[in-house]
């Protein structure tokens, strides 16, 4: 399995001031950086190759701990394309670099429950997420009768990522917004969302039809795959609750 980690995201304002850098992946955390947490989780799960997409500062931070640092683009969509294209023939795990609590066990559980999926996204139940991170900034959303937290990693089976490049890039960018995801998947799903009748199974079925692959949501995934840092509040909470 190849792991591609996106590390080109930039921040400004209070968050940049707090972490001392505009590069979110290099935010100090648990004696290292957020990027270090992602690299450790990938390496512990037997990644044959780890590629990081980032700039010069990310390259210097990675050193020899990863197999390749791919030069970032100013366009975030282009960085996602670069990440996806690293998995041309092998299974690919696409990860963001802003998950402070991601760990080897959470990733391993997700990978163990993929079954025969071509593409898979982890979902944690709201109850599990809120038990894991009580009082955290809200990251939970509702889809139909389910309250869930979306994961920030995506699995692609061998050779699948390049086949579904454009759609996969769009869906990865929209993963935190069910409205955006429903819009991408068509007017019927958007209508179901508008009346509160959109379910996870509806999204799975439409993705299978649209992409011609077995697309699945892995439910009851570890909440550690779903907490990410988007704002100063997210980072402050992570610092106050960091492992160890």
N, C-alpha and C positions, 0 to 999 in steps of 0.2 A: 504494500500500500504506500502511495505517495501522500504526503501531507503538504498542503499549500496554506500558508498563513499570510493574510493580508495585514500589512503594517504601515500603510501609507497615510492613514487618517491624520488630519491636522485638527488642532483645537486652538481656541483663543480665549480671551477674557479670563474669568476667574479660574477656570480649569487649567489653562496654560500656566497661569501664575502659580497655582498650587503645585503643579508637577515639575515646574522649572524647565519646560520644553514645549514647543508646539506639536511635537510628535507624540500622539496619545500612547502608542505602543511602548514608549520608553518611560512612561510614568513609573516612579519608584513604587515598589510593592514587595513586601515580605522579604526584604534583603536583596531584592533584584529589581526586575521590571515586570510590567504586565506581559511583555513579549516573552520573558523568561518562563513565565507560568505556562504559556501556550506551548513553547518548545518542549518543556519538560513533559507535559501531558502527551504530546505527540511521540516523543522518543520512547516513553514508557509503554506505548502501545505498539511497538515494533515497526514503526515507520521505516520503510526501506530507504526513503529519501525525504528530506524536509527542505522545502523551498519557501523562502520568505520574500514577499514583495515589499520593497521599501527603498528609501533614499540612502544617502551616504552615512547619516548618523545611525540608521538601522544596520547597515552593513558593518560599521565599526563595532556596534554592540554585539552583533552575532558572532563575529570572529570565525573560528573554525567549528562552531557548535552546530552549524547547519550545513547542508550540502550545497546550497546555492542561494544567493541573494539576487533576485531579479529586479532590475532598475525600475523604480516606480514611474508612473505617469502623473501629470497634474490632474488627469481625469479619473475619478474614482471608478467609473464603469470600465475604463481601460485596464485598471489594476485588477479588477475582478476577472476580466477576460484573460489576462496574463496568468492569474492563479488557476483558472479552470483549464487552460491549455496545457498546464504542466502534466495533467493526467490523460495524455493521449491514448495510452493503451492499458494502463493499470487502473486499479481502484484508486479513487482520489477522495481524500477527506479535506474539505475546504473549511478553514477556521478563521475567525477574526482574532485579533490580538488584544482585545479589551475585556476578556472574561477573567476577572481576578480570582474566582473560585474554581475554575475548571481544573479537574484532576484526572489522573490516570483511570481511577475506578469509574467515574462518570462516563468517560469516553469509551472504556471497555464495555460497559453495560449497553451503551447505545449500539456499538458495533456488533455485539453478541445477539441483538434482537432485530437485526435488519431483515433476516430471512433472505428471500430472493429479490429484494428490492433493487431496482436500478438507481433510484434516487430516493433519499430519505432525509427527513428533517425531524429532530427531536422536539417533543412537546412535554413540558412538565405540567402536572395538575396545579391549579392555583393553591389548593390546600397544602400540597407538598412544598411549593415555592414559599408560601407565607410562613410555614413552619421553619423552613431552612433559614429564611431571612426576615425575621419578625421586625416590623417597623421600617423596612427598606422602602426607598422610593418606589412608586408603583410601576411594575413591569408586566402586570397581568392584564389580559384582554378577554373578551367573551366572544365565542363563536357558537351560535345556536344556544343550546343548553349547557355548553361546556365553558368553564373558565380555565384558561390555560396561559402558560408563559412560553413564548417561542424560543427555540434554541438558536444559537449563533454559529452552528456548524452544519454542514451539509455533506452527505455521503453520495458519491457517484460510483456506480459499478464500473468494471473494466471497460474502457473505451466509450463510456456513455457521455462524459462531460463535453467533449468536442462536438458530439452529435446534437446536443441540445444547448449549445453555447449561448445563443441570444436569449432564449426563453429562461435558461437557468440563471443568467446574469440578472435579468429583470426580476425573477422571482426571489433571488437572494437579496436584492436591494429592497424588495417589498416585504420581506419576511416579518417585519415588526408591525405592519399595517394590514389588517384584514381587508380594509376598504381598497387599498392599492392592489392587493393580491386578487381580490374579486374582480376588480376592473381589468386586470391583465387576463384573467381566465374567462371573461366574456360577460355580456349583459344579463344572461340568465342567472349567473351566480351573484352578480351585483344586485339584481332584483331580490333574490332570496336573502341577501345580507340586509337589504333595506327594510324588509319586513320581519327580520329576526329569525328567519328559518334556514339560514345557511349553516350547514354542519361540516365537520371535518371530513366526513366521508364524501360529501359533495365536492370538496376541493380536491380530494384524492382522485375521484372518478374523472373530473374535468381535466386534471393534469395528465392522467393516463391517456385520455382521448386526444388532448391537444398535442402531447409530446410523443405518443406512441410507445410509452415505456411504463414500467411498474413503479409508480410514484407513491410513496407511503409516508405517513406521519407515525413516528415511533412514540406512542403515548407512554405516560408515566416515566419519562426519562429523568435523569438526575437534574435537579434545579441548578446545579453548578454549570450546566451548559447553557443556561438561559439568563443568567445575571451578567449584564455588561455595563460598561461605563460610558455614558453619553453626556453626563453633566457633572458639575462639581459635587452635587448631592450624592450621586452614585459613587464617586471616588471616596468621598468622606466616609460614607457608610462602609465601603470595602476596607478602608484603613482601620476603622474601629472594630471590624469583625474579621480581620485577616487571620488565617490559620496560624497556630502556634503562638 
